[in-house]
Each structure stands twice: as C-alpha cells, then as structure tokens.
Amino acid sequence: MKHLFLMLMMVSSAILSAQPSSNSDIKSGSISGRVIDAELNQPLPYVNIVIKDTDNKIITGGITSDDGRFEINNIPEGKIIVSIQFVGFKTIDHNITLGMGNYKVDIGDVKLEEASTGLDEVTIVADVSTIQQKVDRKVITIGKDLQTAGATASEIMNNLPSVSVDQQTGSISLRGNQNVRVMVDGKLSNIPADQLLKQIPSTSIKSIELITNPSAKYNPEGMSGIINIVLHKNTQIGFNGNLNFALAYDIEPKFNSSIDANYRNGKFNLYGSYSNAFTKNVNYGQINRIEQEIEQNFYILNNNKSHLYKVGLDYYLDDKNTISVFTNQNSFDGLTRVDSGIDYLTNPSLNESQFTGGDNENDSQQYNFNYKHNINDEGHNLELEVDYNLFDGIGDTNNVFFSSQRPNFIEDTNTERNQTTVNLDYVNPLSESVKLELGLEARLFDTSIFYESNAREQNEVGDYIPTTTRFDYARDIYSAYATYGKKTEKWSYQVGLRAETVAVDSDAFKRDLAANDALNIPFENDYFELYPSAFFTYTPSEKNSYQLSYSRRIDRPGIGQVNPLPEWNTPLISQFGNQELRPQFTNSMEVNYTRQLEKGSITAGVFYRLIEDEIQQAILIDRTDLNRLILTNLNFDNTSAFGVELSSNYRPTKWWSINASFDLFSQTQKSVAESFGTNQDIVLNTVEVDNVSYNVRAFNNFKVSKSLSFSAFGMYRGKNKNIQFEMSDMLMVNLGMRYSFLEDNRASFSLSYNDIFDTMYAQFDGQRPYAQRGQFNWESQQISGRLSYRFGGGKYRAKSRKQRDNDVKEGGGMF
C-alpha cells in the first residue's frame, strides 16, 4: 500500500478531467487481468491501470485489488492503450482493439520488472495530504504539508476532520466524543493514548484512518469509532532509513528525534526504529466561583522524557508462508509541578495555596507474532496473530499546603497491567465477486493498582499512619465473527455478525491502619452480546459513489472510569472512578456520498447514533467539606446523537491545493449534579444538556517550486456544551514552509508558526453546582523547526505482509 494514495491522486486528476462519451450508440467493452511482481512472483495490489486512446488521451482507469487483479468496464469500442503503471517499476503498455467478437478482453498475468533508474527513497511522501472516503472509514494520507503542521501525532490530529485533541489533558475525541479507540498499525497498546500520540513523530506516519463505523471483523469498542495510525514500514531491497530532528519553543523548549531503518535481502526483512521526546509543557489558568467570590489559579509544568524502540523481522519461507515478529519497548519519565492558589475575595485571611509535585514513571513492552499461510494466489489465506502487552507504572505525588487547615500528604501508586490477544482469521474468495471471512479472537486483560496515602492525622508519636487500597480488575473476552461480501458492476455489500462473551471481575480492598479497619468491595459483570454490521455501496458512475452502513458497538468503561482510587485532587475538586459502571451500547447508521470533480473530490455524510446506558460525568458535593466537589461517572438513560460531515480535496491551480472540512454534531447529555437548596440543603438534580457544535478546517498548500512550498491552516471550533461548562469558541491560524535539498531531495527542512494571532485558549462558563467562569492557556503559539534526511539505496518494493486490522474494504475508493 506504500504508494497507493500518491498514485491515486496523480492518476485521478487526469482521469476525472477526461470522462468517456455518453453516446449510447457506441458499444462498450471491458479489460481484465492480473499484475505480478516479476522478481518475487507475487501479486501487486494498488497498481494503476490507465486506459488511453491512440492520442494518449485518458479515457478511464482503475487499480488492482489485494490479489493483483483488475477489471475495467464501460470502455468505448475501438483502438485503446492499456497502460500499467506503478512507482519503482517499468511501465507496460498493451495495444488492444475492442470490437466485433472482442469486447471482453482478459490480458492474463502481467509481470512488472524493476525500473532501471529505481527508487532511492525509503518511502514516498506526497506533497499534499489526501482524504478518501472508503466503505467503512475515512483515510487521510499524511503528506509533507501535514508533516509541517506538527512535530507529533498529537499536534497534527487537530488538522483532521471530526478529530480534536484537548490541549490540557491530551485526550482525543472523534465527533465530539472521547469514547474512541486509538490504534497503531491496527493494534492496541498499553501505553496511554495521550502519552503515545506525543511520542510518534509526524514524519513516521503514513496515514490516519478514521473508522467511524467498524464492521463485525473489528473489535466493537469505542462509541465514536477507531482512530488507526498507520506508520511507514520499509520493505525494500537493501539498506534504507530515515533520520528526523525537531525543535519547538514557546515558553519552554520541546525536542524530539527519530530514526528508522530496514535491511531486506532475499527472504529476510529486518527493520527497526527509535524515537524520543524531551518536552516541557506549560499550562496556566483560573476558575472563579462568581457568587462565592472565590478565585482559583493554576500554573502547571510538565517535564516529560520518553523513548520508544521497535525491532521486527519478516521471514518469507516461500510463496505461501510468511512469519513475522516484532517488539515495541517504551520508557516514560514524567515530572509534574502544579502551583495552585485559592483567593477568598471577601475574606483574604482564608487564602491558601498548594504545591503538588508528581513523578510518574512507566515502562511498557509489546511482543507480536504473526503467521500467514496463502492457500492459493486468489487471496485464500489463513492468518494467526498473537500479541502480548505489559505495562508497569509508578507514580509518586507530594501535596504541600500553605496557610491551610489541610495536612500535607503523599500519594504513591503502582500499576501493573497485561493484555494478551490471540486472533485466527480465515479469508476465502468464493469467486471473483464474493468473499467470506471468518475469525476467532481471545482478549485477556488484567490490571492491578496499589495506592497508598498518608493523608491522615499524625499518631501520638508524630508519625503518619497510611491508608492503603488495592484495586484488581480482570476482563476476559472471547469472540467469533463472520462477514460475507459481494460485488457487482455497480453494487457491493458486506454483512457481518460478531458474537462476544465477556467476564468482568473486580475487587477493591481498602485498609485503614490508623483505624485498624478494612473494607472489601467485589464486583462482577458477565454478559453475552451480538454485534451485527452491514455496508452497502452503489457506484452508478466513476464520478459518483454512495455508501450506507450500520453497526452495533460497545463502549466498555476504561480503567480510569472504574478505578475507585482518587485520580487527582485539588483543594476544591477530587475525581474518582465508579467500580460498578456498566458498558454503554451504540447503534450507529451512516450515509455518505462522494463526488469526483475535475480538480478534486468532495465527500458528504450524515450519521445517527442511539446510545444505551450512556456513561456521563456526575458532579457531587463532598459531604466532608461542602466547599469541595467530587467528579465521578454514572450510567444514564438512553440518548441519541446525530451529525453531518463535509470534506473536500481541491486543486484550483497546479501550485495551490486545499483540504477543507466541516462537521456538525448534536447530542443530548444527561447527568446528575448536586446543588444547594434555599435552606442550604443538598438537592440532587438530573441535568439534561442539548449540545450542538460545529468545526471548520481548511489546509492550504502553495507549491513555489519542486523544492519549496508554503502552507496555511485555519480552524474555527464553535461553542461546545458539556454537563459542567459551556466552552467558548476557538480560532487558530498556522503558517508553515518546507524546503527540500541535497541530491534527489534527500533532505528537507520545515518551519512552522502556530496560532499566530494567539487566539487558541479554553474559555468557559458554568452553573453547576456553582456559578463559575474560567480560562486555561497552553503553549499554542509555538515556533518549530524540523530536519529530515533519508538514506539508503533500496531499488524496488518487496512483498509486505497485510496486517489484520489495517485492511481497507473495496468498493468505496477513488474509482
């Protein structure tokens, strides 16, 4: 898939500008065949098939499927040229005459040979990012423009349609909802998503897939869907690699670098990568309780260091069998310093301040084994994958209070987590137009969190007596799925069903040594669920495509939502999980339309979601201190959400291209919020908030020459409501440039200036349970520079293993 999106954009612009005549008197024919790598004798997917007339004017075209096959229909009779083109290979042209007795031509196997000039780059990155609407996902190919837009995956996420990243917490949301799964190369990681996104350099990303309606083949977690980050993986002959450095600065400096390389020779492909990040991030803001005349001020400094390693080996036993193994090793060390103060405007004698110093270290390991057996060359295969994840984290927090009645205290947290996933997948193309897929999966998740705090009064000899809590949580999931798909000339459909049985077992054991007291709270939740899915695509012409899809999904509570231990504390707010939180279920339907234009494409879509047992945040008053709030999560009644999305790629001129998107979503949120009554008694209120929000994004790329380009990005995010606050609108404008140099443009330098008008900050108002107003700022006005260099001398693309969770369904693509 390495060159798919680049070649699609190159070919589609020409194809779409020269559509065939609609003269009904002219008979039409078809051309079919299969394309094979001459060196490896393996099918080549995503090869461009261009149909031209004798004057080299493009008539129509298409691409090969996963098994290298293609079929182009509706070709006018007469003499034509079938041009088979793929980056790094010699182009082959076939002269064919369609006419009486020869309207349906099968040219058989076409073997492509390595181009004499070859390719010396490891990966080909297009100048401009592209957005494509597939049957079950939106695929954003990351071009050089988006690489300039941000140094890490976290920074470029805000440039994508329907995606936003909370700059305060790093949490990511899709279509306004944070219940979303983040995967890398189709695999989940034990590394927290906010931490992981800040560790992946933007130059390592090949594409990002927004899977808003996953089929039955995929795990059904994530109410909003799945965000899959696809990284570059080198499979070229010889030794190849990339080296990248990036430095950013606003208030504090941020540095990251990465290197990736591979060596391919014969039946082996050895690859590895290393990336690091050394960042200091500043956040500051305030929250004011208006009626009580209390001001809270915050200044937060995060000093994070991380290292991420990956080593893998692909062994091609023969044409039918491939074994692949890889490991990811990650280490993270984060220091957090928070200075907060509370000013009582009517009684300054009550003023107090708090210093919180936290040290968070974690290490994670991932080990993956994959065996794939091709039963034949028609895409009939069996694949086994075993993935094992380990996570070990230690957190120490020191809370120091000044001019306060609260005693100083220390919190220590130790987290151990492991996850094992075993997949067995079977794919059988029953015919050229029919495909059957079957699979079994086991996912075993286990975590243990030990928490210790000495937040108690001292004993008679002046020693603090600690309180300890241990939380154990296990979840075992066994599932089976089946999907059946069929394609005709204009129609394609896929239906599927996934069955899951789930066993949840948790236990919280709290021991108060000072009171010589112990409390044990067990919880179990076992359930069986079915998850159907259906996808339909109608393509009446090469310019128009319609998609309709339905799926049922589940959002299981995350470990942070069920962990009864305190997630964080301030003098006025604490947050805890809810051990008895149940999963929420979603029935989702989408309709999408794609229109190919002469100079680009446009995709429009609408979606509707019916949500059962919705999980939302609840705001409670702390009974031990009526000035303090407790945040937790509860299950609520069913609710619904809907929205519209619009995205487009357009090239007004050869030197100017635009990626633009608009999305609007509406959702009713329910929650429980406590407030004080007329007699200062605590009143429990069920709160319902109707939220309608929209986002507009536009990314412009201006190509001055082959070596120099400039970019301009603008984003406007409308007002947004949640249970606690109403968020004000946001505006951001970024500028960037990229310059390539050295032989074959092996090196490039990028410079960007983000939020040039300093308008990107979070401003909010709230009424529950107190009237509040506040604002938070972060280092949005950054200047950053990146230097990239690619090395090696790979000559042609080698066979690559198709990854289980990285498959792209056919039928909704460019052609």
MARTOR-323087 format. One line per field, with one value per residue (C-alpha): residue in three letters; x, y, z. Coordinates in steps of 0.1 Angstrom, whole numbers. Example, Ala and Ser with C-alpha at 12.3 -4.5 7.8 and 13.67 -1.06 7.14 Angstrom:
% residues 2
type = (ALA|SER) .
xx = (123|137) .
yy = (-45|-11) .
zz = (78|71) .
This chain:
% residues 815
type = (MET|LYS|HIS|LEU|PHE|LEU|MET|LEU|MET|MET|VAL|SER|SER|ALA|ILE|LEU|SER|ALA|GLN|PRO|SER|SER|ASN|SER|ASP|ILE|LYS|SER|GLY|SER|ILE|SER|GLY|ARG|VAL|ILE|ASP|ALA|GLU|LEU|ASN|GLN|PRO|LEU|PRO|TYR|VAL|ASN|ILE|VAL|ILE|LYS|ASP|THR|ASP|ASN|LYS|ILE|ILE|THR|GLY|GLY|ILE|THR|SER|ASP|ASP|GLY|ARG|PHE|GLU|ILE|ASN|ASN|ILE|PRO|GLU|GLY|LYS|ILE|ILE|VAL|SER|ILE|GLN|PHE|VAL|GLY|PHE|LYS|THR|ILE|ASP|HIS|ASN|ILE|THR|LEU|GLY|MET|GLY|ASN|TYR|LYS|VAL|ASP|ILE|GLY|ASP|VAL|LYS|LEU|GLU|GLU|ALA|SER|THR|GLY|LEU|ASP|GLU|VAL|THR|ILE|VAL|ALA|ASP|VAL|SER|THR|ILE|GLN|GLN|LYS|VAL|ASP|ARG|LYS|VAL|ILE|THR|ILE|GLY|LYS|ASP|LEU|GLN|THR|ALA|GLY|ALA|THR|ALA|SER|GLU|ILE|MET|ASN|ASN|LEU|PRO|SER|VAL|SER|VAL|ASP|GLN|GLN|THR|GLY|SER|ILE|SER|LEU|ARG|GLY|ASN|GLN|ASN|VAL|ARG|VAL|MET|VAL|ASP|GLY|LYS|LEU|SER|ASN|ILE|PRO|ALA|ASP|GLN|LEU|LEU|LYS|GLN|ILE|PRO|SER|THR|SER|ILE|LYS|SER|ILE|GLU|LEU|ILE|THR|ASN|PRO|SER|ALA|LYS|TYR|ASN|PRO|GLU|GLY|MET|SER|GLY|ILE|ILE|ASN|ILE|VAL|LEU|HIS|LYS|ASN|THR|GLN|ILE|GLY|PHE|ASN|GLY|ASN|LEU|ASN|PHE|ALA|LEU|ALA|TYR|ASP|ILE|GLU|PRO|LYS|PHE|ASN|SER|SER|ILE|ASP|ALA|ASN|TYR|ARG|ASN|GLY|LYS|PHE|ASN|LEU|TYR|GLY|SER|TYR|SER|ASN|ALA|PHE|THR|LYS|ASN|VAL|ASN|TYR|GLY|GLN|ILE|ASN|ARG|ILE|GLU|GLN|GLU|ILE|GLU|GLN|ASN|PHE|TYR|ILE|LEU|ASN|ASN|ASN|LYS|SER|HIS|LEU|TYR|LYS|VAL|GLY|LEU|ASP|TYR|TYR|LEU|ASP|ASP|LYS|ASN|THR|ILE|SER|VAL|PHE|THR|ASN|GLN|ASN|SER|PHE|ASP|GLY|LEU|THR|ARG|VAL|ASP|SER|GLY|ILE|ASP|TYR|LEU|THR|ASN|PRO|SER|LEU|ASN|GLU|SER|GLN|PHE|THR|GLY|GLY|ASP|ASN|GLU|ASN|ASP|SER|GLN|GLN|TYR|ASN|PHE|ASN|TYR|LYS|HIS|ASN|ILE|ASN|ASP|GLU|GLY|HIS|ASN|LEU|GLU|LEU|GLU|VAL|ASP|TYR|ASN|LEU|PHE|ASP|GLY|ILE|GLY|ASP|THR|ASN|ASN|VAL|PHE|PHE|SER|SER|GLN|ARG|PRO|ASN|PHE|ILE|GLU|ASP|THR|ASN|THR|GLU|ARG|ASN|GLN|THR|THR|VAL|ASN|LEU|ASP|TYR|VAL|ASN|PRO|LEU|SER|GLU|SER|VAL|LYS|LEU|GLU|LEU|GLY|LEU|GLU|ALA|ARG|LEU|PHE|ASP|THR|SER|ILE|PHE|TYR|GLU|SER|ASN|ALA|ARG|GLU|GLN|ASN|GLU|VAL|GLY|ASP|TYR|ILE|PRO|THR|THR|THR|ARG|PHE|ASP|TYR|ALA|ARG|ASP|ILE|TYR|SER|ALA|TYR|ALA|THR|TYR|GLY|LYS|LYS|THR|GLU|LYS|TRP|SER|TYR|GLN|VAL|GLY|LEU|ARG|ALA|GLU|THR|VAL|ALA|VAL|ASP|SER|ASP|ALA|PHE|LYS|ARG|ASP|LEU|ALA|ALA|ASN|ASP|ALA|LEU|ASN|ILE|PRO|PHE|GLU|ASN|ASP|TYR|PHE|GLU|LEU|TYR|PRO|SER|ALA|PHE|PHE|THR|TYR|THR|PRO|SER|GLU|LYS|ASN|SER|TYR|GLN|LEU|SER|TYR|SER|ARG|ARG|ILE|ASP|ARG|PRO|GLY|ILE|GLY|GLN|VAL|ASN|PRO|LEU|PRO|GLU|TRP|ASN|THR|PRO|LEU|ILE|SER|GLN|PHE|GLY|ASN|GLN|GLU|LEU|ARG|PRO|GLN|PHE|THR|ASN|SER|MET|GLU|VAL|ASN|TYR|THR|ARG|GLN|LEU|GLU|LYS|GLY|SER|ILE|THR|ALA|GLY|VAL|PHE|TYR|ARG|LEU|ILE|GLU|ASP|GLU|ILE|GLN|GLN|ALA|ILE|LEU|ILE|ASP|ARG|THR|ASP|LEU|ASN|ARG|LEU|ILE|LEU|THR|ASN|LEU|ASN|PHE|ASP|ASN|THR|SER|ALA|PHE|GLY|VAL|GLU|LEU|SER|SER|ASN|TYR|ARG|PRO|THR|LYS|TRP|TRP|SER|ILE|ASN|ALA|SER|PHE|ASP|LEU|PHE|SER|GLN|THR|GLN|LYS|SER|VAL|ALA|GLU|SER|PHE|GLY|THR|ASN|GLN|ASP|ILE|VAL|LEU|ASN|THR|VAL|GLU|VAL|ASP|ASN|VAL|SER|TYR|ASN|VAL|ARG|ALA|PHE|ASN|ASN|PHE|LYS|VAL|SER|LYS|SER|LEU|SER|PHE|SER|ALA|PHE|GLY|MET|TYR|ARG|GLY|LYS|ASN|LYS|ASN|ILE|GLN|PHE|GLU|MET|SER|ASP|MET|LEU|MET|VAL|ASN|LEU|GLY|MET|ARG|TYR|SER|PHE|LEU|GLU|ASP|ASN|ARG|ALA|SER|PHE|SER|LEU|SER|TYR|ASN|ASP|ILE|PHE|ASP|THR|MET|TYR|ALA|GLN|PHE|ASP|GLY|GLN|ARG|PRO|TYR|ALA|GLN|ARG|GLY|GLN|PHE|ASN|TRP|GLU|SER|GLN|GLN|ILE|SER|GLY|ARG|LEU|SER|TYR|ARG|PHE|GLY|GLY|GLY|LYS|TYR|ARG|ALA|LYS|SER|ARG|LYS|GLN|ARG|ASP|ASN|ASP|VAL|LYS|GLU|GLY|GLY|GLY|MET|PHE) .
xx = (0|31|23|-14|-26|2|-6|-43|-41|-17|-40|-74|-69|-62|-89|-116|-108|-115|-146|-158|-185|-221|-231|-254|-247|-211|-207|-185|-161|-140|-104|-93|-61|-36|-4|26|60|84|111|90|63|37|5|9|-20|-30|-12|-27|-44|-48|-70|-60|-69|-43|-38|-27|-59|-70|-104|-108|-88|-87|-64|-56|-71|-53|-47|-34|-65|-83|-113|-122|-157|-175|-147|-158|-150|-120|-83|-70|-38|-38|-10|1|20|35|61|96|86|87|55|40|16|-8|-24|-58|-87|-122|-148|-169|-161|-136|-155|-143|-105|-85|-48|-38|-8|13|48|62|100|121|127|162|166|149|139|164|139|127|91|74|55|32|34|-3|-23|-54|-87|-105|-139|-138|-167|-161|-135|-121|-84|-61|-28|-2|17|45|21|7|42|50|18|31|60|40|8|-9|-3|-15|-47|-64|-59|-81|-119|-140|-110|-99|-73|-77|-45|-50|-53|-41|-74|-86|-122|-140|-172|-172|-169|-139|-151|-127|-101|-66|-45|-11|-8|-41|-30|-40|-12|-10|6|-19|-33|-24|12|15|4|30|58|51|68|46|73|68|30|19|-18|-45|-78|-110|-131|-164|-185|-163|-175|-181|-144|-132|-134|-166|-151|-153|-186|-173|-151|-115|-85|-58|-24|-5|33|57|72|102|102|126|157|189|195|172|162|151|165|145|151|125|127|98|96|71|76|96|116|105|127|121|140|136|155|140|159|154|176|160|179|163|138|145|134|149|136|138|131|138|122|125|108|121|94|85|49|33|-4|-19|-54|-80|-116|-137|-168|-187|-213|-189|-162|-135|-107|-86|-53|-32|3|13|47|51|87|85|111|102|120|102|120|108|126|110|117|97|108|94|96|82|55|28|41|53|64|67|77|83|86|79|97|87|100|85|95|73|76|46|47|15|12|-24|-39|-73|-82|-113|-120|-144|-121|-84|-74|-88|-65|-45|-22|-10|21|18|49|44|68|54|75|62|76|57|65|48|56|39|39|22|20|2|-4|-16|-37|-36|-29|-65|-65|-75|-54|-52|-36|-27|-16|-6|0|12|14|30|27|44|39|49|35|46|28|37|10|21|-4|3|-19|-44|-60|-53|-23|4|3|20|3|21|5|19|1|7|-12|-10|-31|-30|-48|-50|-65|-72|-86|-97|-104|-119|-128|-156|-155|-142|-170|-178|-157|-162|-142|-143|-124|-119|-104|-95|-86|-74|-70|-57|-47|-37|-33|-19|-25|-10|-16|-7|-35|-44|-37|-4|-5|7|44|41|42|17|-4|-10|-42|-37|-60|-56|-78|-77|-96|-98|-118|-117|-134|-140|-155|-162|-172|-183|-186|-199|-194|-203|-195|-214|-207|-223|-233|-213|-224|-209|-229|-214|-221|-198|-206|-189|-189|-174|-164|-156|-142|-130|-121|-113|-97|-91|-72|-70|-42|-49|-85|-75|-103|-106|-132|-136|-158|-161|-180|-187|-204|-207|-227|-231|-238|-242|-229|-243|-230|-240|-224|-238|-221|-237|-214|-235|-205|-169|-178|-204|-204|-230|-224|-249|-237|-250|-232|-237|-209|-200|-180|-166|-156|-119|-98|-97|-136|-139|-109|-123|-90|-86|-74|-64|-70|-71|-82|-117|-121|-114|-121|-129|-139|-171|-164|-200|-201|-217|-208|-228|-240|-245|-264|-249|-260|-242|-248|-220|-218|-186|-184|-153|-146|-124|-98|-105|-133|-159|-175|-207|-222|-247|-247|-272|-264|-287|-269|-280|-269|-250|-219|-216|-198|-217|-209|-214|-208|-183|-201|-169|-163|-192|-169|-154|-167|-164|-164|-173|-191|-226|-249|-279|-309|-308|-300|-292|-267|-266|-243|-232|-198|-184|-148|-130|-97|-95|-66|-76|-42|-11|6|-24|-43|-69|-80|-112|-138|-169|-186|-216|-229|-257|-261|-282|-262|-277|-261|-266|-255|-259|-266|-277|-314|-330|-322|-286|-297|-282|-306|-300|-308|-310|-294|-300|-279|-285|-252|-249|-213|-195|-159|-145|-109|-90|-55|-38|-6|13|40|65|89|99|119|99|63|43|12|-16|-40|-71|-95|-127|-144|-178|-192|-195|-215|-210|-225|-203|-193|-202|-170|-165|-155|-118|-98|-64|-43|-9|17|44|71|91|124|140|177|207|207|173|159|171|170|142|138|104|95|61|45|13|-15|-1|-29|-27|-64|-63|-73|-101|-127|-157|-188|-207|-237|-234|-232|-218|-218|-182|-161|-126|-99|-69|-40|-12|18|-2|19|48|76|91|116|122|151|147|172|166|194|200|196|166|156|121|92|93|64|47|25|-11|-19|-51|-66|-52|-74|-92|-126|-131|-159|-158|-125|-114|-127) .
yy = (0|22|41|38|73|92|73|77|114|115|94|105|142|132|105|128|156|133|112|89|100|93|84|55|42|33|-2|-7|-34|-45|-53|-76|-93|-97|-78|-97|-87|-103|-107|-121|-137|-122|-102|-64|-46|-9|-8|19|7|36|33|57|63|63|101|93|109|92|75|58|37|18|0|-36|-53|-71|-102|-81|-84|-57|-53|-20|-18|6|12|25|2|10|10|16|15|-3|13|-5|19|15|36|19|-5|-3|8|-17|-7|-31|-21|-36|-32|-36|-46|-73|-106|-89|-68|-87|-90|-108|-99|-125|-121|-90|-92|-58|-55|-32|2|7|40|25|44|56|68|46|59|82|111|132|170|173|152|135|124|94|80|42|19|18|46|79|77|107|102|123|144|169|197|180|169|206|213|195|176|148|128|147|180|171|154|188|192|162|162|154|150|172|170|186|205|205|167|153|133|128|129|119|136|154|122|109|73|64|37|47|20|20|-3|-19|-28|-15|-5|-5|30|57|73|108|98|77|104|128|102|94|118|132|121|84|85|72|77|80|61|73|42|57|26|-6|-39|-71|-81|-53|-51|-32|-10|28|45|72|47|39|61|39|54|36|40|38|3|-3|-35|-25|-44|-32|-9|22|46|80|104|133|160|186|215|237|266|289|293|261|240|207|183|150|129|96|71|41|17|-17|-42|-65|-93|-124|-140|-117|-82|-68|-34|-12|23|45|78|101|132|156|182|208|220|249|253|280|293|302|292|318|310|342|342|329|354|327|327|296|300|272|270|236|225|190|178|146|123|92|66|43|13|-11|-41|-66|-94|-107|-142|-152|-190|-194|-180|-193|-188|-157|-154|-120|-110|-76|-60|-24|-12|21|40|72|96|125|152|174|206|223|256|265|291|300|336|345|380|388|373|372|357|324|325|293|277|242|228|194|176|144|118|93|66|37|11|-9|-39|-54|-87|-97|-130|-134|-164|-162|-191|-183|-213|-201|-169|-159|-143|-175|-175|-183|-160|-164|-135|-134|-101|-97|-63|-55|-22|-12|23|40|74|94|127|151|175|206|231|267|287|258|236|205|185|177|142|119|95|65|45|13|0|-34|-43|-70|-78|-109|-110|-141|-138|-165|-152|-171|-154|-173|-156|-179|-163|-131|-112|-130|-131|-149|-140|-160|-154|-162|-140|-141|-109|-113|-81|-79|-49|-43|-9|-4|30|43|77|91|118|112|129|120|95|102|99|122|95|95|63|54|42|15|4|-23|-25|-56|-56|-85|-87|-117|-115|-144|-137|-151|-132|-139|-115|-121|-96|-95|-71|-65|-39|-10|-25|-40|-51|-67|-81|-95|-107|-107|-127|-120|-134|-112|-119|-89|-95|-66|-62|-31|-38|-7|-9|20|12|41|30|-7|-11|-29|-28|-52|-43|-70|-66|-90|-84|-112|-107|-120|-97|-98|-71|-70|-48|-41|-20|-11|8|20|34|44|61|68|103|93|69|63|44|32|14|2|-13|-20|-12|-11|13|-6|16|24|15|52|53|22|27|38|53|91|101|136|161|199|219|222|192|154|128|91|62|41|4|-6|13|-7|-6|16|3|22|15|36|44|64|76|90|105|110|131|132|167|177|191|171|154|161|138|145|123|122|99|89|71|56|52|28|31|62|69|105|125|133|163|157|177|163|156|160|195|213|236|206|188|152|142|106|86|71|53|72|66|61|91|99|119|129|150|160|160|175|172|180|180|206|219|253|256|234|253|256|228|228|202|215|200|210|189|195|172|173|152|153|146|135|137|141|173|184|219|238|245|275|262|252|216|195|189|162|173|154|176|174|194|198|204|215|222|226|228|243|235|244|235|253|242|265|249|276|251|214|222|250|251|271|261|280|263|278|262|275|255|266|268|235|224|197|189|212|240|258|262|293|292|288|301|291|301|284|291|268|262|233|232|201|200|177|151|137|159|135|162|186|214|225|256|264|291|280|302|333|355|339|331|294|290|274|299|286|293|270|270|236|233|268|297|295|312|304|302|280|287|265|269|272|299|277|281|248|235|200|185|152|131|98|74|40|27|5|-3|-18|-27|-61|-82|-69|-87|-74|-66|-78|-46|-25|-39|-14|-26|-23|-5|29|42|67|45) .
zz = (0|2|-30|-32|-22|-41|-73|-69|-67|-97|-119|-107|-116|-152|-153|-139|-164|-194|-189|-217|-241|-232|-268|-264|-299|-291|-277|-246|-236|-206|-199|-171|-159|-130|-122|-106|-92|-117|-91|-62|-83|-60|-69|-67|-51|-59|-93|-116|-148|-172|-204|-231|-268|-296|-290|-254|-240|-209|-211|-178|-153|-120|-96|-88|-58|-30|-52|-81|-102|-121|-143|-161|-176|-199|-223|-258|-287|-309|-305|-269|-249|-216|-195|-163|-140|-106|-88|-90|-118|-156|-172|-196|-224|-243|-276|-279|-303|-288|-315|-330|-312|-289|-264|-233|-232|-205|-209|-183|-159|-165|-148|-138|-136|-115|-132|-144|-125|-94|-63|-38|-13|15|15|-10|7|-14|-11|-3|21|7|22|8|18|19|27|65|71|61|51|55|38|56|31|35|43|74|85|85|106|137|151|167|161|188|171|136|149|152|115|107|100|131|154|182|210|244|248|286|291|257|254|219|207|175|165|199|219|238|238|209|204|193|175|158|128|137|172|206|230|268|265|275|242|252|260|229|205|218|212|175|151|123|98|108|99|66|70|97|94|110|113|125|117|121|106|126|119|142|179|187|214|210|207|184|165|159|150|134|129|101|102|74|72|48|28|1|-11|5|34|38|65|77|103|118|143|156|180|192|216|232|269|273|247|232|213|195|171|154|132|113|91|74|57|31|14|0|24|53|61|93|104|135|148|177|187|217|231|257|263|288|286|305|312|333|341|366|377|395|416|410|437|464|452|452|426|419|400|384|369|356|343|328|321|301|287|266|245|221|204|178|162|138|114|84|72|38|40|5|-18|6|41|60|96|112|147|163|197|210|241|257|287|300|328|337|363|370|391|400|419|427|449|463|469|490|478|507|534|524|557|543|513|508|482|473|457|440|428|409|394|370|355|333|311|285|263|233|217|185|164|131|108|74|50|15|4|-32|-52|-52|-18|0|33|70|95|132|153|190|207|243|262|296|314|347|361|394|405|435|444|472|482|503|516|527|551|551|576|554|564|538|524|500|474|459|431|415|383|367|336|310|279|256|223|200|165|140|106|76|42|13|-20|-31|-65|-82|-67|-34|-3|30|62|95|127|163|190|227|246|282|302|338|359|395|411|446|462|494|511|545|543|580|612|630|658|693|684|654|626|597|595|559|542|515|487|462|431|409|376|351|318|295|261|237|203|169|137|101|72|37|9|-28|-56|-89|-116|-97|-63|-34|0|31|60|92|128|158|190|223|258|285|321|343|378|400|437|458|492|514|547|572|595|618|624|622|597|563|536|506|477|450|416|388|354|329|296|261|232|194|171|136|108|72|44|10|-18|-50|-78|-108|-124|-119|-106|-80|-51|-23|9|36|67|101|131|168|191|228|249|279|309|309|339|350|349|372|394|428|438|435|400|411|440|443|474|459|435|435|409|415|393|397|402|393|360|332|295|271|237|205|173|146|110|84|48|27|-8|-28|-59|-81|-95|-124|-99|-68|-49|-22|4|24|51|79|109|136|169|195|228|256|292|284|305|317|344|376|399|436|467|492|524|545|531|515|495|477|446|436|400|390|363|362|338|325|303|265|244|207|187|150|128|93|78|47|34|1|-18|-44|-66|-81|-98|-102|-74|-49|-32|-5|20|38|61|80|107|129|157|181|213|244|276|309|343|380|396|432|444|475|481|497|532|522|520|492|463|437|401|369|343|306|282|245|227|191|179|147|134|102|90|58|49|20|4|-20|-41|-53|-69|-67|-36|-18|-6|19|39|58|81|97|122|139|166|177|212|229|260|285|318|338|314|282|262|242|205|194|165|153|123|115|88|76|49|37|17|2|-8|-15|-42|-51|-23|3|30|39|64|77|97|113|134|151|165|150|164|199|199|209|245|265|280|298|320|342|366|383|412|415|390|376|349|338|312|305|282|269|246|215|199|190|166|155|130|117|97|79|59|42|34|17|-18|-20|-56|-55|-34|-17|-6|25|50|51|86|102|114|85|57|35|22|-15|-32|-18|-31|-58|-87) .
